[in-house]
Amino acid sequence: MIETDIIVIGAGPVGLFTVFEAGLLKLRCHLIDSLPVPGGQLIEIYPKKPIYDIPGFPIVNAGELVDNLMKQIEVFKPGFTLGETALTLDEVENHFIVTTNKGMKHKAPTVIIAGGLGVFEPRKPPIENLDKFEDKGVEYIVRDPEFYRNKRVVISGGGDSALDWTIYLIENKIVKSLALVHRRTSFRGHLDSVQKVMDMANAGAIELITESEVVGINSNGNGHVGSVVIKHANLGDIVKEADHFVPLFGLTPSLGPLADWNLEIEKNAVKVNTLDYSTNRKGVFAVGDINTYPGKLKLILCGFHEGTLAVQSAFAKIHPNKKNVLKYTTVNGVSGF
Ligand SMILES: Cc1cc2nc3c(=O)[nH]c(=O)nc-3n(C[C@H](O)[C@H](O)[C@H](O)COP(=O)(O)OP(=O)(O)OC[C@H]3O[C@@H](n4cnc5c(N)ncnc54)[C@H](O)[C@@H]3O)c2cc1C
């Protein structure tokens, strides 16, 4: 059993910064995340994209922001349970017990849910035996572009993710070859990204195969992807040799197990009181993209503010007889435990 002051569910940007604000109040945190690495959407969906609306950073790459947040909380030595999903939330004698899908138990007087979009579930194309090739050449998310260095890659999808990664992998000369397969002739992404991809196709840098979908995968003989079968609306089946097939059809947001924790839910999000982002369960707070209230904006900046206020009330529950006086970091500095 891991014991701490605050169990933070979700190690996205908001969960990470909440740890910092809790640390300033000398409250210990333990983070739980289903993903194997911290960073939430910033790492899962857009690690290489620039963000322009983080105060004090005219421009910062999503991955870099996560690195900085991790550095900022280092001093408070938070604990991490990564690659495990928080499954149940029980109450025992004024404490909460959060148990993960792997049976790991965490105990604390307060819980802050920073679960973002919930548990990420990639939308998968209906291809027979697709699961057989998962992590053997089929990936639903580009985690590290270097993974595709000198590889033959087939991406499929028509949204920003498919377009952005096509552009990134080509502009940075990472892949050996790239084919982008899309069911329609038009794309749903930003107009300038669509134009860039069209220019790349016209220049022969990529193969753009529209009015088509990937319908089959063949092994290279060792159980790894060796080629994909592409069904064209008019031309029939095309077999394309490939080392990787990356279907980028988006992620289905789902509250996941949190939906069964007797929390008040509205529009697929946890209802909170904006006084301190508390939920209907005393001692449980919800911050970042996972919560909802009148005027809610799903922005990192707003999540940082929410986490800051939530830890103030968490402090009052953990130390009912202590008065917490706001101290500036410029005056007190930042020191660990
Ligand atoms: C393409 C794109 C571009 C964006 N650009 C910007 C931008 O420029 N500026 C901006 O401010 N915002 C931007 N956003 C929005 C921003 O990414 C989100 O507001 C932010 O990620 C929310 O942070 P979070 O920590 O609340 O949630 P998330 O980043 O979603 O992290 C939540 C974490 O909780 C985990 N989790 C959920 N449920 C459980 C569970 N039961 N057990 C264990 N772990 C769980 C998830 O695995 C995840 O890692 C963008 C979003 C996208 C998709």
PDBQT file of the ligand as one rigid body, heavy atoms in Angstrom, charges set to zero:
ROOT
HETATM    1  C1  LIG A 401      -3.774  18.638 -30.878  1.00  0.00    +0.000 C 
HETATM    2  C2  LIG A 401      -4.000  19.408 -29.604  1.00  0.00    +0.000 A 
HETATM    3  C3  LIG A 401      -3.446  20.661 -29.448  1.00  0.00    +0.000 A 
HETATM    4  C4  LIG A 401      -3.647  21.394 -28.262  1.00  0.00    +0.000 A 
HETATM    5  N1  LIG A 401      -3.089  22.630 -28.142  1.00  0.00    +0.000 NA
HETATM    6  C5  LIG A 401      -3.239  23.328 -26.991  1.00  0.00    +0.000 A 
HETATM    7  C6  LIG A 401      -2.664  24.619 -26.827  1.00  0.00    +0.000 A 
HETATM    8  O1  LIG A 401      -2.036  25.144 -27.745  1.00  0.00    +0.000 OA
HETATM    9  N2  LIG A 401      -2.831  25.242 -25.626  1.00  0.00    +0.000 N 
HETATM   10  C7  LIG A 401      -3.548  24.703 -24.593  1.00  0.00    +0.000 A 
HETATM   11  O2  LIG A 401      -3.640  25.307 -23.524  1.00  0.00    +0.000 OA
HETATM   12  N3  LIG A 401      -4.120  23.470 -24.725  1.00  0.00    +0.000 NA
HETATM   13  C8  LIG A 401      -3.994  22.786 -25.897  1.00  0.00    +0.000 A 
HETATM   14  N4  LIG A 401      -4.591  21.563 -26.040  1.00  0.00    +0.000 N 
HETATM   15  C9  LIG A 401      -5.401  21.057 -24.909  1.00  0.00    +0.000 C 
HETATM   16  C10 LIG A 401      -4.479  20.514 -23.819  1.00  0.00    +0.000 C 
HETATM   17  O3  LIG A 401      -3.652  19.488 -24.349  1.00  0.00    +0.000 OA
HETATM   18  C11 LIG A 401      -5.315  19.978 -22.658  1.00  0.00    +0.000 C 
HETATM   19  O4  LIG A 401      -6.066  21.041 -22.144  1.00  0.00    +0.000 OA
HETATM   20  C12 LIG A 401      -4.398  19.404 -21.583  1.00  0.00    +0.000 C 
HETATM   21  O5  LIG A 401      -3.680  18.297 -22.056  1.00  0.00    +0.000 OA
HETATM   22  C13 LIG A 401      -5.219  18.980 -20.353  1.00  0.00    +0.000 C 
HETATM   23  O6  LIG A 401      -4.341  18.500 -19.413  1.00  0.00    +0.000 OA
HETATM   24  P1  LIG A 401      -4.798  17.439 -18.311  1.00  0.00    +0.000 P 
HETATM   25  O7  LIG A 401      -3.596  17.205 -17.478  1.00  0.00    +0.000 OA
HETATM   26  O8  LIG A 401      -6.057  17.925 -17.697  1.00  0.00    +0.000 OA
HETATM   27  O9  LIG A 401      -5.209  16.144 -19.127  1.00  0.00    +0.000 OA
HETATM   28  P2  LIG A 401      -4.425  15.170 -20.118  1.00  0.00    +0.000 P 
HETATM   29  O10 LIG A 401      -3.310  15.856 -20.803  1.00  0.00    +0.000 OA
HETATM   30  O11 LIG A 401      -5.487  14.562 -20.959  1.00  0.00    +0.000 OA
HETATM   31  O12 LIG A 401      -3.827  14.054 -19.148  1.00  0.00    +0.000 OA
HETATM   32  C14 LIG A 401      -4.683  13.222 -18.423  1.00  0.00    +0.000 C 
HETATM   33  C15 LIG A 401      -3.973  11.944 -18.038  1.00  0.00    +0.000 C 
HETATM   34  O13 LIG A 401      -4.831  11.193 -17.167  1.00  0.00    +0.000 OA
HETATM   35  C16 LIG A 401      -4.669   9.814 -17.444  1.00  0.00    +0.000 C 
HETATM   36  N5  LIG A 401      -5.840   9.091 -16.945  1.00  0.00    +0.000 N 
HETATM   37  C17 LIG A 401      -7.148   9.306 -17.202  1.00  0.00    +0.000 A 
HETATM   38  N6  LIG A 401      -7.925   8.456 -16.519  1.00  0.00    +0.000 NA
HETATM   39  C18 LIG A 401      -7.085   7.667 -15.798  1.00  0.00    +0.000 A 
HETATM   40  C19 LIG A 401      -7.265   6.590 -14.894  1.00  0.00    +0.000 A 
HETATM   41  N7  LIG A 401      -8.491   6.143 -14.565  1.00  0.00    +0.000 N 
HETATM   42  N8  LIG A 401      -6.169   6.007 -14.359  1.00  0.00    +0.000 NA
HETATM   43  C20 LIG A 401      -4.924   6.433 -14.663  1.00  0.00    +0.000 A 
HETATM   44  N9  LIG A 401      -4.693   7.453 -15.520  1.00  0.00    +0.000 NA
HETATM   45  C21 LIG A 401      -5.756   8.069 -16.080  1.00  0.00    +0.000 A 
HETATM   46  C22 LIG A 401      -4.503   9.762 -18.955  1.00  0.00    +0.000 C 
HETATM   47  O14 LIG A 401      -3.806   8.581 -19.330  1.00  0.00    +0.000 OA
HETATM   48  C23 LIG A 401      -3.684  11.029 -19.223  1.00  0.00    +0.000 C 
HETATM   49  O15 LIG A 401      -2.300  10.777 -19.277  1.00  0.00    +0.000 OA
HETATM   50  C24 LIG A 401      -4.427  20.836 -27.209  1.00  0.00    +0.000 A 
HETATM   51  C25 LIG A 401      -4.971  19.557 -27.373  1.00  0.00    +0.000 A 
HETATM   52  C26 LIG A 401      -4.777  18.850 -28.541  1.00  0.00    +0.000 A 
HETATM   53  C27 LIG A 401      -5.384  17.491 -28.683  1.00  0.00    +0.000 C 
ENDROOT
TORSDOF 0
